[in-house]
Amino acid sequence: MSVLNAAKPLPVYMQIAELLARQIKAGYWRGDERLPTEAELAQTLGVAIGTLRKGLALLEQQGVLERIQGSGTYVRSGAGKQQIYELFRLELTDGPGFPTARVLELSRQARPAGVPAMGPDGPGACWRVRRLRYLSLVPVALEEIWFDASASATLSPQELGDSMYLFYQQRFQVWIARVEDQIAVGPAPDWAAAPIGLRPGACAGYIERTSWTASNRLAEYSKTWFDPAVCRYTSRMSQ
C-alpha cells in the first residue's frame, strides 16, 4: 500500500481552461456570448494575465472559444473537443468548482467480488485507488477506483494526477469514450474521515460508474460517495 497527500496537479493554465469550460457547460455563458475582459477574468480567477491568456488560447485551440481582435473573446456555438473533466458530474451547490484530489491509498490486489472483470486476464489483479475529491478546495466526495493492473506491475502514487482519465491517456494510451452512472443513496464507507463532512455509515449520495474505451473495452470501475450538503450530481442535455 502507498499513501500520498496530494495528487499531481494540472498546470495552472490548464486548470483555468477546465474551470472556464465547466462554467460554460453550466450555462454561465452561452453560445456567441462575449466573456468578461481579460483583466476582469484574471482578477476574478486570481491569476496573472499571461496565465489566463494561455488558458484562453487552449480553449480557442479546442474550439470552445473564439477571440476576435478588437472585440473580445466569445463562446463558440456548438461543442468543441472533450475537456478533461467533461464526464465529471459533481458540482458545488453554488457553481461547478474546479476538481482536485488527494490520494488516500494506492494498492495492487486481486479483483474482489463485485468489481467487473477488466483487461485481457479478466479475473487478474487490479489497482485500487482511494481518493478524497475537492471542488475549489472544498472536500465533497470519496472515490474508490479500480482499473486493470496487467499493463503495469508497479505504480507509485506520484504518477497519479488529479484527473485519472488524463493519467490513463498519458500512461497507458487509453481514452475513456463513454460511461454509465448509476445513482443512489447509500452509507458512506468505513474509511471515511475528516476533513470531509461524511462519517462512516452516514447517509450519502452514491454513484457507481463503469467506463469504457471507444473499442468497448471496460477500462475502469468506480464508486463515489458524495456529501449532498455541499455538492450535487449534474447532467445537462441539449438539442
C-alpha positions, 0 to 999 in steps of 0.5 A: 500500500502507498499513501500520498497527500496530494495528487499531481496537479494540472498546470495552472493554465490548464486548470483555468481552461477546465474551470472556464469550460465547466462554467460554460457547460453550466450555462454561465455563458452561452453560445456567441456570448462575449466573456468578461475582459481579460483583466476582469477574468484574471482578477476574478480567477486570481491569476496573472494575465499571461496565465489566463491568456494561455488558458484562453488560447487552449480553449480557442485551440479546442474550439470552445472559444473564439477571440476576435481582435478588437472585440473580445473573446466569445463562446463558440456555438456548438461543442468543441473537443472533450475537456478533461473533466467533461464526464465529471458530474459533481458540482458545488451547490453554488457553481461547478468548482474546479476538481482536485484530489488527494490520494488516500491509498494506492494498492495492487490486489486481486479483483474482489467480488463485485468489481467487473472483470477488466483487461485481457486476464479478466479475473487478474489483479487490479489497482485500487485507488482511494481518493478524497475529491475537492471542488475549489478546495472544498472536500465533497466526495470519496472515490474508490477506483479500480482499473486493470493492473496487467499493463503495469506491475508497479505504480507509485502514487506520484504518477497519479494526477488529479484527473485519472482519465488524463493519467490513463491517456498519458500512461497507458494510451487509453481514452475513456469514450463513454460511461454509465452512472448509476445513482443512489443513496447509500452509507458512506464507507468505513474509511471515511474521515475528516476533513470531509463532512461524511462519517462512516455509515452516514447517509450519502449520495452514491454513484457507481460508474463503469467506463469504457474505451471507444473499442468497448473495452471496460477500462475502469470501475468506480464508486463515489460517495458524495456529501449532498450538503455541499455538492450535487450530481449534474447532467445537462442535455441539449438539442 
